């Protein structure tokens, strides 16, 4: 057992010295309360440790005991439908142990060790296995079947496998033997370090649309399954509401929602709403395909920093089973602020606005774990990451927004002016963009219509022309404009109000299939084309507007 003693305490960062042999990113237990921490810096006989819990009451000289393993999560049946803190401790279990207020030093794992699961074997004695080979299946929820995978990176043969039946997660369900005649036992659970991405056989090109049912996203700024997107916006612009919509309606198999450093009332809303939401596609509870990670702004910053790694590791576990997973991180700005606070306590040289110089590389590591991959078991799965960013004062030039833009391919900018005028989703079509259009062209042509992207491009041109005309109208007034230009303004308004604006509370409007989105575009463009032809024949736009076609649309 490796030990050191505390020599200095600085908030959530402590310095321990002694003869114990610690390694980088080792997990340690600190003091009499056995607070959890992680080694983040080593020098000679000293180890700098970030503590995942409140350090109030710690004293100089208390022991620090190394667990000789990195921060890891337990992966197995029972994760889906559960609510965890930033280091994968289930909140329900913490409440049972300590009541409404979480006591410090509680060490519990993310799966229930007592619950029995019905195991159905997929292999038989003599079958060959390797990393991530599916040994059998467990019905985790009504919507998710957990595929029990071989955790060992080796070529081996099954020498024993349990028959179909009910077992707890620690029961040995199979034994395998490698070429050196070494025998390994496989249980339903495995452990994986959160800062290390899970391996895969091949990364594939993202060519399938992640259907969200939100018109401004699916039509104008789409994200592919396995893609990355950022959702920047100031206070009150609807970031959390839009992420709730994406979680509810996107055609992903599993949702991992990471509440990272958000206000307690917002996390409470998520925790209360998600279990009561009925999944529209399956009519089951949305929690049957959701994992929630809650780490509010008043929780220790070190656990906030770890929370997104916990979430993405859980997502990779289900990706390897062949599921399409959507990760919602709300918000990466609060995560970056945790990095800044820890960096400041370490007295590191600050970069722009006090953030550490390694902020871009950490963002790159996180978003780089998205993608469509083929696992070693031959199954194709994906992780799509949608990260909310909360720039102060809606300043998109601040470091977190600018550095995130370097690593994502979809940018959904939320405008305060749109939100305050009750235009939701408040995605600003003038500065938002998606780099997945070319990859998704075949999908649109095959699943929707060959003219879909042409209609999209025509609408974007009309909206761009509207911007120019509004600038002119502010100077000289709309009355001076020609009838053709007045028509463009009327058509743009029809698109903005009738297409881009969408009600999350309306039974029909909350989710719109992509095929219907195309028909809506075609309808508005058809009226635009007919009205243009009438103006060409000399009919004034006032008579065309008197028909009330545009207002009815």
Secondary structure, DSSP 8 states (H G I E B T S, - for coil): --EEEEEEEETTEEEEESS----TTEEEEETTTTEEEEEEEEETTEEEEEESS--TT--TT-EEEEEEEESEEEESTT-TT-EE-TTS-BHHHHHHHHTTS--TT----SS-SS-EEEEEE---TT-EE-TT-EEEEEE-SSS-EEEEE----S-EEEEEE--SEEEETTS--EEEEETT--EEEE-S-EEEETTS----SEEE---SB---S-HIIIIIS--BTT-EEEEE--TTS-HHHHHHHHHHHS--SEEEEEEES--HHHHHHHHHHHTT-B-TTTSSBGGGGEEEEEE-TTS-HHHHHHHHHHHHHHHHHHHTTT-EEEEEEETHHHHHHHHHHHHHHTT--B-GGG-BTTHHHHHHHHHTT-EEEE-TTS-EEEEEEEEEE--GGG-TTSHHHHHHHTT-SEE--B-HHHHHTT-SS-B-TTT-EES-HHHHHHHHHHHT-TTHHHHHHHHHHHHHHHHHHHHHHHHH-GGGS-HHHHHHHHHHHHHIIIII---TTSTTTT---HHHHHHHHHHHHHHHHHHHHHHHTT--HHHHHHTTHHHH-
